[in-house]
Amino acid sequence: MGSLIAPIGEDGKLQTHTTSGDSLRKNAKNKNAVDSDMFLTLLVAEMQNQDPLEPTSNTEWVSQYATFTQVQKMGEVAEAVDVLRANSLIGKEVLMTTTSESTGEVNTIQGVVDYVVMEEGKPLLVINDAKYSLSDLDTIVSAEYSQAHEKYSTLKGMIDALPNVAWADKSYQNVVQGALDFYNTMNDYEKNYMDIYGHEQMEKFTEWKLELEKLGVKFEDTSEEDKKTSLDDILDSFNNKMNAILDKLNTLTENKTEKPSEGSDDKKDEDSEGEEDKTDKTETA
């Protein structure tokens, strides 16, 4: 109780800086300690200027200081939670929304949180060597969502490149087939993402496909289910290719073996013919 009441100095005036207040000022290590010192100063000033006929009770002074202390501790807990939250985002893909101070333009940055740095007691997220406040965090992105967004962007660009369906002709068959092939590589989650965020593009794509089919174009069904191949099919294909290679090697080996034998037979025939010629010449002589 006594430390909350300003003592009277030698000049008969109340001292507004107590020993405990000076100690707090000297040992202040952060902004919170300074705020606490300022609160004590204001509290003493309030006590100085209170109505002497209706003085405030000591209990009320203590209650005010206790309330301030609770608020201060809650702020410290909130800062600690922010640090833990920032650290938990390391290695995760996020969307950050920032607003330019000069133009007021709102930008969205997507990237992976590389690490966290502390500046002035606040955690900052570092993404691609740029620092962002935790308050700029918009969305935490899962790997599945990120992949779906990438495929959505690719397919959207392919469909947007098509002109109005009124210009449809068979020359666009390969373009539409390519978009169909790409769409069929998507899983159910990615297709659902495309249907939600690329609804207009999917309507345009459907119109193009139907229009080309009216012109006699037949599109190949390259759905994901048709592309699935079992391990047995892969092994059978590998064995067939290896057998074909071995057959070719065997054929080449047999050909090389037969050629020398044919040459040797020809040589023997030539030798025999030469001997007969020699015999004939001797008899004639």
Residue frames relative to the residue before (quaternion, step in Angstrom):
aa qw qx qy qz dx dy dz
M 1.0000 0.0000 0.0000 0.0000 0.00 0.00 0.00
G 0.6845 0.5313 -0.2960 0.4020 3.54 0.85 -1.05
S 0.6477 0.5434 -0.3272 0.4221 3.61 1.07 -0.73
L 0.6521 0.5160 -0.3171 0.4561 3.59 1.21 -0.36
I 0.6687 0.4629 -0.2972 0.5002 3.62 1.26 -0.17
A 0.4117 -0.7298 0.4874 0.2457 3.56 -0.68 1.09
P 0.3903 -0.7285 0.5085 0.2416 3.63 -0.81 0.93
I 0.4772 -0.6456 0.5145 0.3013 3.55 -1.30 0.33
G 0.3560 -0.7598 0.5091 0.1919 3.56 -0.82 1.01
E 0.7310 -0.4126 0.3083 0.4477 3.55 -1.37 -0.06
D 0.6686 0.4972 -0.3011 0.4639 3.58 1.14 -0.56
G 0.5564 -0.6374 0.3792 0.3747 3.57 1.27 0.10
K 0.6130 0.5381 -0.3506 0.4602 3.60 1.28 0.13
L 0.5733 -0.5873 0.4475 0.3551 3.52 -1.23 0.52
Q 0.3490 -0.7110 0.5694 0.2203 3.55 -1.03 0.80
T 0.2784 -0.7852 0.5335 0.1458 3.60 -0.72 1.09
H 0.7060 0.3569 -0.2534 0.5568 3.62 1.27 -0.18
T 0.1635 -0.8090 0.5600 0.0728 3.57 -0.31 1.21
T 0.6721 -0.4761 0.3713 0.4287 3.55 -1.28 0.18
S 0.6567 0.5010 -0.3171 0.4660 3.59 0.97 -0.84
G 0.6394 0.5243 -0.3289 0.4562 3.59 1.05 -0.72
D 0.6441 0.5074 -0.3177 0.4762 3.57 0.99 -0.80
S 0.6383 0.5297 -0.3265 0.4532 3.56 1.02 -0.80
L 0.6440 0.5161 -0.3212 0.4646 3.56 1.00 -0.81
R 0.6527 0.5228 -0.3171 0.4473 3.56 1.02 -0.84
K 0.6793 0.4966 -0.2923 0.4543 3.57 0.93 -0.87
N 0.7617 0.3830 -0.1978 0.4837 3.56 0.98 -0.85
A 0.3658 0.7436 -0.4920 0.2668 3.60 1.26 0.19
K 0.1266 -0.8138 0.5658 0.0381 3.57 -0.79 1.04
N 0.8020 0.1037 -0.0650 0.5846 3.55 1.21 -0.30
K 0.7444 -0.4228 0.2838 0.4320 3.52 -1.32 0.08
N 0.6134 0.5718 -0.3521 0.4157 3.58 1.04 -0.72
A 0.6405 0.5241 -0.3273 0.4561 3.59 0.99 -0.80
V 0.6332 0.5204 -0.3220 0.4738 3.59 1.02 -0.78
D 0.6495 0.5139 -0.3176 0.4618 3.58 0.94 -0.84
S 0.6303 0.5282 -0.3279 0.4649 3.56 1.03 -0.77
D 0.6455 0.5152 -0.3136 0.4686 3.59 0.98 -0.83
M 0.6455 0.5145 -0.3146 0.4686 3.57 0.99 -0.83
F 0.6323 0.5329 -0.3357 0.4512 3.58 1.03 -0.76
L 0.6507 0.5087 -0.3159 0.4669 3.57 0.95 -0.83
T 0.6352 0.5299 -0.3278 0.4563 3.57 1.00 -0.79
L 0.6674 0.4888 -0.2931 0.4793 3.55 0.96 -0.89
L 0.6321 0.5416 -0.3273 0.4472 3.56 1.04 -0.77
V 0.6555 0.4954 -0.3063 0.4807 3.58 0.99 -0.85
A 0.6420 0.5177 -0.3264 0.4618 3.58 1.02 -0.83
E 0.6324 0.5233 -0.3279 0.4678 3.58 1.03 -0.71
M 0.6466 0.5060 -0.3151 0.4760 3.56 1.02 -0.76
Q 0.6142 0.5652 -0.3381 0.4349 3.55 1.08 -0.74
N 0.7974 0.3379 -0.1358 0.4811 3.51 0.90 -1.02
Q 0.3961 0.7167 -0.4918 0.2961 3.58 1.13 0.40
D 0.5904 -0.5701 0.4388 0.3658 3.54 -1.25 0.47
P 0.3826 -0.7480 0.4858 0.2408 3.64 -0.51 1.09
L 0.6366 0.5233 -0.3432 0.4507 3.61 1.18 -0.45
E 0.7738 0.1693 -0.1061 0.6010 3.58 1.21 -0.51
P 0.0106 -0.8417 0.5398 -0.0085 3.61 0.53 1.10
T 0.4760 -0.6483 0.5165 0.2938 3.51 -1.21 0.65
S 0.4900 -0.6800 0.4606 0.2923 3.55 -0.96 0.85
N 0.6229 -0.5515 0.4103 0.3734 3.55 -1.25 0.53
T 0.5922 0.5894 -0.3591 0.4158 3.57 1.13 -0.67
E 0.6620 0.5050 -0.3117 0.4578 3.56 0.98 -0.79
W 0.6155 0.5343 -0.3509 0.4611 3.60 1.07 -0.72
V 0.6652 0.5041 -0.2988 0.4627 3.55 0.92 -0.95
S 0.6359 0.5366 -0.3244 0.4500 3.59 1.01 -0.81
Q 0.6446 0.5191 -0.3205 0.4608 3.59 1.01 -0.83
Y 0.6779 0.4860 -0.2970 0.4647 3.56 0.92 -0.90
A 0.6324 0.5295 -0.3324 0.4574 3.58 1.04 -0.77
T 0.6354 0.5265 -0.3248 0.4621 3.58 1.02 -0.81
F 0.6525 0.5112 -0.3132 0.4635 3.55 0.96 -0.88
T 0.6436 0.5301 -0.3191 0.4505 3.58 0.96 -0.84
Q 0.6434 0.5214 -0.3232 0.4581 3.56 0.99 -0.83
V 0.6485 0.5107 -0.3138 0.4693 3.56 0.96 -0.87
Q 0.6374 0.5340 -0.3162 0.4567 3.56 1.01 -0.84
K 0.6774 0.4844 -0.2946 0.4687 3.58 0.90 -0.88
M 0.6215 0.5337 -0.3441 0.4588 3.59 1.04 -0.71
G 0.6288 0.5286 -0.3310 0.4644 3.57 1.07 -0.73
E 0.6462 0.5162 -0.3152 0.4654 3.58 1.01 -0.81
V 0.6425 0.5123 -0.3199 0.4716 3.57 1.02 -0.83
A 0.6397 0.5289 -0.3246 0.4536 3.60 0.99 -0.84
E 0.6436 0.5136 -0.3223 0.4671 3.60 1.00 -0.78
A 0.6509 0.5111 -0.3145 0.4649 3.58 0.99 -0.84
V 0.6360 0.5203 -0.3230 0.4695 3.59 1.05 -0.77
D 0.6294 0.5348 -0.3332 0.4548 3.59 1.02 -0.78
V 0.6416 0.5190 -0.3224 0.4637 3.58 1.01 -0.81
L 0.6619 0.4958 -0.3043 0.4728 3.59 0.93 -0.90
R 0.6515 0.5189 -0.3131 0.4563 3.56 0.98 -0.84
A 0.6509 0.5124 -0.3142 0.4639 3.57 0.97 -0.85
N 0.6667 0.5055 -0.3029 0.4563 3.59 0.92 -0.88
S 0.6438 0.5319 -0.3272 0.4423 3.59 1.08 -0.67
L 0.6462 0.5340 -0.3161 0.4443 3.60 1.25 -0.34
I 0.4561 0.6930 -0.4533 0.3259 3.61 1.24 -0.19
G 0.8060 0.2363 -0.2065 0.5018 3.56 -0.83 1.05
K 0.6385 0.5162 -0.3330 0.4637 3.60 1.25 -0.09
E 0.4420 -0.6744 0.5227 0.2767 3.55 -1.18 0.60
V 0.0342 -0.8184 0.5717 -0.0465 3.57 -0.81 1.04
L 0.3044 -0.6852 0.6206 0.2296 3.52 -1.40 0.23
M 0.1184 -0.7918 0.5984 0.0314 3.57 -0.76 1.10
T 0.1766 -0.7773 0.5976 0.0862 3.58 -0.91 0.94
T 0.0142 -0.8119 0.5819 -0.0450 3.56 -0.58 1.17
T 0.2329 -0.7574 0.5964 0.1281 3.56 -1.23 0.58
S 0.4177 -0.7158 0.5053 0.2405 3.57 -0.76 1.06
E 0.4351 -0.7113 0.4907 0.2530 3.59 -0.83 1.00
S 0.6953 0.4853 -0.2768 0.4521 3.60 1.07 -0.67
T 0.8097 0.2580 -0.1168 0.5139 3.58 0.86 -0.96
G 0.4059 -0.7197 0.4717 0.3079 3.58 1.19 -0.45
E 0.4239 0.7164 -0.4533 0.3188 3.56 1.31 0.16
V 0.2992 -0.7513 0.5669 0.1568 3.55 -0.97 0.94
N 0.0566 -0.8016 0.5951 -0.0113 3.57 -0.79 1.07
T 0.2276 -0.7497 0.6059 0.1377 3.54 -1.20 0.63
I 0.1076 -0.7935 0.5987 0.0180 3.56 -0.76 1.10
Q 0.1236 -0.7880 0.6012 0.0486 3.55 -0.88 0.97
G 0.3140 0.7440 -0.5447 0.2264 3.57 -0.90 0.91
V 0.5487 -0.5978 0.4783 0.3360 3.53 -1.37 0.06
V 0.4389 -0.6834 0.5183 0.2678 3.58 -0.95 0.90
D 0.2805 -0.7925 0.5232 0.1394 3.57 -0.50 1.22
Y 0.7622 -0.2180 0.1625 0.5874 3.58 0.91 -0.91
V 0.4052 -0.6956 0.5440 0.2366 3.58 -1.35 0.12
V 0.1032 -0.7748 0.6211 0.0563 3.58 -1.01 0.85
M 0.3348 -0.7270 0.5653 0.1994 3.56 -1.22 0.58
E 0.0576 0.7781 -0.6227 0.0591 3.56 -0.87 0.99
E 0.8352 -0.0458 -0.0374 0.5468 3.54 -0.69 1.20
G 0.7095 -0.4809 0.2488 0.4511 3.55 1.02 0.85
K 0.6524 0.4941 -0.3142 0.4811 3.59 1.27 0.09
P 0.3993 -0.7130 0.5149 0.2588 3.62 -0.93 0.82
L 0.1209 -0.7798 0.6121 0.0508 3.56 -1.03 0.87
L 0.3573 -0.7282 0.5475 0.2059 3.56 -0.95 0.91
V 0.2010 -0.7789 0.5852 0.1027 3.59 -0.85 0.99
I 0.0378 0.7854 -0.6098 0.0990 3.54 -0.64 1.26
N 0.8293 -0.0900 0.0114 0.5515 3.59 -0.55 1.19
D 0.6970 -0.5037 0.2447 0.4479 3.56 0.94 1.06
A 0.6131 0.5006 -0.3680 0.4879 3.62 1.22 0.31
K 0.3413 -0.7549 0.5312 0.1771 3.58 -1.03 0.85
Y 0.0496 -0.7961 0.6030 -0.0120 3.54 -1.00 0.92
S 0.4798 -0.6587 0.5027 0.2885 3.53 -1.09 0.78
L 0.5834 -0.5896 0.4284 0.3584 3.55 -1.13 0.63
S 0.6087 0.5672 -0.3486 0.4316 3.58 1.16 -0.54
D 0.6197 0.5452 -0.3383 0.4519 3.61 1.27 -0.34
L 0.4653 0.6916 -0.4431 0.3300 3.59 1.26 -0.17
D 0.1655 -0.8060 0.5655 0.0574 3.55 -0.77 1.08
T 0.8119 -0.0776 0.1200 0.5661 3.58 0.74 -1.09
I 0.2626 -0.7075 0.6299 0.1837 3.54 -1.15 0.70
V 0.2152 -0.8293 0.5115 0.0649 3.55 -0.50 1.25
S 0.3389 -0.7152 0.5713 0.2173 3.57 -0.97 0.86
A 0.6460 -0.5258 0.3830 0.3995 3.56 -1.24 0.41
E 0.6366 0.5332 -0.3229 0.4542 3.59 1.04 -0.79
Y 0.6567 0.5021 -0.3048 0.4731 3.58 0.99 -0.87
S 0.6489 0.5310 -0.3167 0.4435 3.57 0.95 -0.89
Q 0.6643 0.4922 -0.3024 0.4744 3.60 0.94 -0.86
A 0.6383 0.5169 -0.3262 0.4679 3.59 1.02 -0.79
H 0.6492 0.5165 -0.3186 0.4585 3.59 1.00 -0.78
E 0.6397 0.5232 -0.3271 0.4582 3.58 0.99 -0.79
K 0.6765 0.4743 -0.2967 0.4789 3.60 0.91 -0.88
Y 0.6048 0.5499 -0.3475 0.4595 3.57 1.07 -0.72
S 0.6653 0.5076 -0.3037 0.4555 3.59 0.91 -0.92
T 0.6569 0.5142 -0.3103 0.4558 3.59 0.99 -0.85
L 0.6993 0.4614 -0.2742 0.4720 3.58 0.81 -1.00
K 0.6047 0.5580 -0.3457 0.4511 3.58 1.06 -0.73
G 0.6640 0.5005 -0.3018 0.4664 3.58 0.96 -0.86
M 0.6373 0.5286 -0.3279 0.4549 3.60 1.01 -0.78
I 0.7032 0.4547 -0.2712 0.4745 3.58 0.91 -0.90
D 0.6362 0.5350 -0.3298 0.4475 3.60 1.00 -0.79
A 0.6167 0.5620 -0.3456 0.4293 3.60 1.16 -0.55
L 0.5753 0.5762 -0.3820 0.4373 3.61 1.21 -0.35
P 0.4325 -0.6868 0.5080 0.2884 3.62 -0.99 0.75
N 0.7368 -0.3453 0.2990 0.4985 3.55 -1.26 -0.26
V 0.5795 -0.6271 0.3986 0.3347 3.57 -1.02 0.85
A 0.5275 0.6331 -0.4143 0.3864 3.60 1.19 -0.30
W 0.6887 0.4557 -0.2695 0.4953 3.59 1.22 -0.47
A 0.3501 0.7740 -0.4741 0.2312 3.59 1.24 0.21
D 0.1763 0.7372 -0.6440 0.1038 3.54 -1.09 0.88
K 0.7273 -0.4745 0.2840 0.4065 3.56 -1.29 0.24
S 0.5434 0.6314 -0.4065 0.3754 3.62 1.17 -0.32
Y 0.6708 0.4823 -0.2934 0.4811 3.60 1.24 -0.35
Q 0.3411 0.7768 -0.4813 0.2205 3.60 1.26 0.12
N 0.6924 0.4835 -0.2872 0.4519 3.60 0.82 -0.98
V 0.6238 0.5421 -0.3406 0.4483 3.60 1.06 -0.73
V 0.6923 0.4619 -0.2732 0.4825 3.56 0.88 -0.97
Q 0.6260 0.5287 -0.3362 0.4642 3.60 1.04 -0.75
G 0.6420 0.5250 -0.3200 0.4580 3.59 1.00 -0.79
A 0.6489 0.4988 -0.3118 0.4826 3.58 1.01 -0.80
L 0.6378 0.5207 -0.3212 0.4679 3.59 1.04 -0.78
D 0.6408 0.5202 -0.3223 0.4635 3.59 0.96 -0.86
F 0.6688 0.4983 -0.3049 0.4598 3.57 0.93 -0.89
Y 0.6386 0.5273 -0.3267 0.4555 3.59 0.98 -0.82
N 0.6782 0.5065 -0.2895 0.4469 3.57 1.02 -0.80
T 0.5908 0.5537 -0.3783 0.4487 3.61 1.23 -0.19
M 0.5691 0.6116 -0.3783 0.3987 3.61 1.25 -0.30
N 0.3986 -0.6699 0.5629 0.2746 3.54 -1.21 0.57
D 0.7479 -0.4107 0.2653 0.4489 3.59 -1.28 0.08
Y 0.6425 0.5261 -0.3276 0.4507 3.60 0.98 -0.84
E 0.6836 0.4906 -0.2802 0.4621 3.58 0.92 -0.94
K 0.6392 0.5109 -0.3254 0.4738 3.59 1.04 -0.74
N 0.6424 0.5128 -0.3228 0.4692 3.57 1.01 -0.78
Y 0.6141 0.5374 -0.3315 0.4735 3.59 1.08 -0.77
M 0.6644 0.5029 -0.2965 0.4667 3.56 0.97 -0.91
D 0.6546 0.5163 -0.3166 0.4524 3.59 0.95 -0.82
I 0.6809 0.4828 -0.2919 0.4670 3.60 1.07 -0.72
Y 0.8053 0.3056 -0.1453 0.4868 3.57 0.64 -1.13
G 0.7547 0.3116 -0.1985 0.5421 3.61 1.20 -0.38
H 0.1331 0.8406 -0.5148 0.1035 3.54 1.08 0.76
E 0.6687 0.5000 -0.3070 0.4567 3.62 0.88 -0.88
Q 0.6547 0.5103 -0.3171 0.4587 3.59 0.96 -0.83
M 0.6591 0.5065 -0.3180 0.4560 3.60 0.96 -0.81
E 0.6162 0.5233 -0.3497 0.4735 3.61 1.07 -0.64
K 0.6549 0.5051 -0.3062 0.4714 3.58 0.96 -0.86
F 0.6468 0.5237 -0.3132 0.4575 3.58 0.97 -0.86
T 0.6476 0.5176 -0.3123 0.4638 3.59 0.98 -0.87
E 0.6379 0.5240 -0.3250 0.4613 3.59 0.98 -0.83
W 0.6567 0.5082 -0.3076 0.4647 3.59 0.97 -0.87
K 0.6602 0.5159 -0.3094 0.4498 3.57 0.89 -0.90
L 0.6776 0.4818 -0.2933 0.4719 3.59 0.90 -0.90
E 0.6507 0.5252 -0.3228 0.4434 3.58 0.98 -0.80
L 0.6725 0.4827 -0.2970 0.4759 3.59 0.97 -0.82
E 0.6186 0.5290 -0.3462 0.4666 3.58 1.08 -0.66
K 0.6112 0.5361 -0.3490 0.4662 3.59 1.11 -0.59
L 0.6774 0.4761 -0.2785 0.4867 3.57 1.19 -0.62
G 0.6389 -0.5656 0.3120 0.4178 3.58 1.28 0.16
V 0.4719 0.6674 -0.4510 0.3583 3.61 1.24 0.14
K 0.1506 -0.7747 0.6093 0.0764 3.56 -0.93 0.93
F 0.2323 -0.7920 0.5552 0.1027 3.57 -0.66 1.15
E 0.4538 -0.6787 0.5106 0.2698 3.55 -1.08 0.80
D 0.3791 -0.7045 0.5533 0.2318 3.55 -1.05 0.81
T 0.0417 0.8160 -0.5711 0.0791 3.58 -0.33 1.26
S 0.1387 0.8226 -0.5370 0.1256 3.55 0.96 0.88
E 0.6654 -0.5318 0.3590 0.3815 3.54 -1.23 0.56
E 0.6394 0.5414 -0.3370 0.4296 3.59 1.00 -0.78
D 0.6617 0.5057 -0.3126 0.4568 3.59 1.03 -0.75
K 0.6772 0.5118 -0.2890 0.4427 3.55 1.16 -0.62
K 0.5216 0.6515 -0.4185 0.3583 3.58 1.22 -0.31
T 0.0689 -0.7966 0.6005 -0.0065 3.57 -0.85 1.01
S 0.3993 -0.7204 0.5122 0.2432 3.55 -0.89 0.93
L 0.6501 -0.5184 0.3906 0.3950 3.54 -1.29 0.36
D 0.6181 0.5510 -0.3399 0.4459 3.59 1.07 -0.72
D 0.6411 0.5196 -0.3243 0.4624 3.57 1.01 -0.82
I 0.6444 0.5192 -0.3201 0.4612 3.58 1.00 -0.83
L 0.6716 0.4920 -0.3004 0.4654 3.59 0.94 -0.89
D 0.6355 0.5233 -0.3336 0.4593 3.59 1.01 -0.78
S 0.6482 0.5115 -0.3160 0.4673 3.57 0.97 -0.85
F 0.6476 0.5166 -0.3173 0.4617 3.57 0.99 -0.86
N 0.6654 0.5070 -0.3036 0.4560 3.60 0.92 -0.90
N 0.6362 0.5302 -0.3287 0.4540 3.58 0.99 -0.81
K 0.6634 0.4967 -0.3046 0.4695 3.57 0.97 -0.87
M 0.6555 0.5059 -0.3142 0.4644 3.59 0.97 -0.82
N 0.6444 0.5165 -0.3262 0.4599 3.58 0.98 -0.78
A 0.6358 0.5229 -0.3273 0.4638 3.56 1.02 -0.79
I 0.6474 0.5121 -0.3167 0.4672 3.59 1.01 -0.83
L 0.6588 0.5087 -0.3063 0.4619 3.60 0.97 -0.86
D 0.6255 0.5341 -0.3382 0.4573 3.59 1.02 -0.75
K 0.6524 0.5083 -0.3137 0.4665 3.57 0.98 -0.83
L 0.6449 0.5172 -0.3172 0.4647 3.58 0.99 -0.82
N 0.6516 0.5131 -0.3156 0.4610 3.57 0.98 -0.84
T 0.6414 0.5276 -0.3211 0.4551 3.57 1.01 -0.82
L 0.6567 0.5069 -0.3040 0.4684 3.56 0.98 -0.90
T 0.6461 0.5248 -0.3161 0.4552 3.57 1.00 -0.83
E 0.6562 0.5077 -0.3109 0.4636 3.62 0.93 -0.85
N 0.6443 0.5289 -0.3230 0.4481 3.58 0.98 -0.82
K 0.6591 0.5052 -0.3042 0.4667 3.56 0.99 -0.88
T 0.6548 0.5153 -0.3105 0.4576 3.57 1.06 -0.74
E 0.6839 0.5023 -0.2869 0.4447 3.60 0.97 -0.81
K 0.6217 0.5869 -0.3483 0.3844 3.62 0.94 -0.76
P 0.6699 0.4753 -0.3292 0.4658 3.68 0.77 -0.79
S 0.6425 0.5252 -0.3362 0.4453 3.63 0.95 -0.78
E 0.6451 0.5043 -0.3255 0.4728 3.58 0.99 -0.78
G 0.6434 0.5261 -0.3174 0.4566 3.57 1.01 -0.77
S 0.6610 0.5066 -0.3100 0.4586 3.55 0.96 -0.85
D 0.6309 0.5270 -0.3359 0.4597 3.63 1.04 -0.73
D 0.6408 0.5203 -0.3227 0.4631 3.56 1.02 -0.82
K 0.6464 0.5243 -0.3181 0.4541 3.52 1.03 -0.86
K 0.6344 0.5261 -0.3308 0.4596 3.59 1.02 -0.81
D 0.6444 0.5224 -0.3249 0.4542 3.57 0.95 -0.81
E 0.6449 0.5188 -0.3145 0.4648 3.53 1.01 -0.87
D 0.6484 0.5207 -0.3161 0.4566 3.60 0.99 -0.86
S 0.6651 0.5017 -0.3106 0.4577 3.57 0.95 -0.87
E 0.6388 0.5153 -0.3266 0.4688 3.54 1.04 -0.79
G 0.6365 0.5333 -0.3246 0.4529 3.58 1.05 -0.75
E 0.6533 0.5100 -0.3121 0.4644 3.57 0.99 -0.79
E 0.6383 0.5202 -0.3293 0.4621 3.59 1.02 -0.78
D 0.6300 0.5288 -0.3376 0.4577 3.58 1.01 -0.78
K 0.6451 0.5235 -0.3170 0.4574 3.55 0.98 -0.91
T 0.6423 0.5331 -0.3151 0.4516 3.63 0.97 -0.86
D 0.6557 0.5200 -0.3061 0.4538 3.56 0.96 -0.93
K 0.6536 0.5166 -0.3062 0.4606 3.57 0.97 -0.90
T 0.6510 0.5216 -0.3234 0.4468 3.62 0.96 -0.81
E 0.6628 0.5049 -0.3017 0.4634 3.54 0.95 -0.93
T 0.6430 0.5281 -0.3228 0.4511 3.60 0.98 -0.76
A 0.6330 0.5235 -0.3251 0.4686 3.53 1.03 -0.82
